[in-house]
């Protein structure tokens, strides 16, 4: 009765129970999971852990109170933007252009299309990420088999019988020269398809 007359306030305890249990708990700016203080005190708290979404809040202490705080694992989205845009994208074994997963997930990806060199890679998910993948058209081999087989061959000005080129490349070739045979050399061009 005397306490009420002189306005004394009771002490109460505020406790945070985090899940996962090893999460970092901060109460009123200090790392701790419990505080005992007088009635009416405003408590500020936060709970965090790497790989999880943090939580925080305030509570005005008017009685003993336990706050159960369950952290949720952080998720992020990994997206592939392929060029050409009709290329096949495979992420973690499934044909798709994006995946949302928990932080720390290892992402394996590949991008392919007929006539193009396939590209692939891995990424450890720690934030939203967009991977722009530009496929390069596959090279093709252009070969001249001369007759007679010892005839002098040049392709794009180089003495060779074979060259690798990309689709759309123009190839200039020549077989023989004016002194090698009794007939005129044969020459031409070809656009790789």
Buried (B, 14 or more C-beta within 10 A) or exposed (E): EEEEEEEEEEEBEBBBBBBEEEBEBBBEEEEEBEBEBEEEBEBEBBBBBEEBEBBEEEBEBEEEBEBEBEBEBBEBEBBBBBEEEEBEBBBEEEEEBBBEBEBEBEBEBBBBBEEBEEBEEEBEBEEEBEBEBEBEBBBBEBEBEEEEEEBBBBBBEEEEBEBEBEEEBEBEBBBBEEEEBEEEBEEEEBEBE
